[in-house]
């Protein structure tokens, strides 16, 4: 409303675009949860829209509010997207941890959410094991013993290592994008944000 009142239409466009894309991402995830046929490309499409779009818009709006050149708005938007993707992958990894993080172990599996560690594991196993795991997720996701079975399958197939590698790739890309801003304590704060994103324990 403040954007409309002050005729800051650039800010309004950034926010409204983010809301639309977040809604599209949520709907896409709901649709794919029924079939459990999410590929890695679709996964990144979903998290880019659901999570990264919000962080990207916040970064862009922050720069837009200073009346900076459009090129810096684009840099901020791109930075936010990379950080957002890394953030979501880290959140997905919590589903397979044993630490007390405020997120119940295996909750994504129980909710039939296909996250990157699971997608990778399913793509790198035998057809029979893949079929068995999908059947567990579809029909037995409320059984703690079966959820633990899926978690152990993902760990033993290298799903966590792969997701960690991809997360760090996005964090590295975010750091490189950030170097396009002049050196300042503001840039240093954003660098610290990247570190927090991938190192947080909750």
Secondary structure, 3 states (H helix, E strand, C coil): CHHHHCCCHHHHHHHHHHHHHHHHHHHHHHHHHHHCCCCHHHHHHHHHHHHHHHHHHHHHHHHHCCCCCHHHHHHHHHHHHHHHHHHHHHHHHHHHCCCCCCCCCCHHHHCCCCCHHHHHHHHCCCHHHHHHHHHHHHHCCCCHHHHHHHHHHHHHCCHHHHHHHHHHHHHHHHHHHHCCCCCCHHHHHHHHHHHHHHHCCC
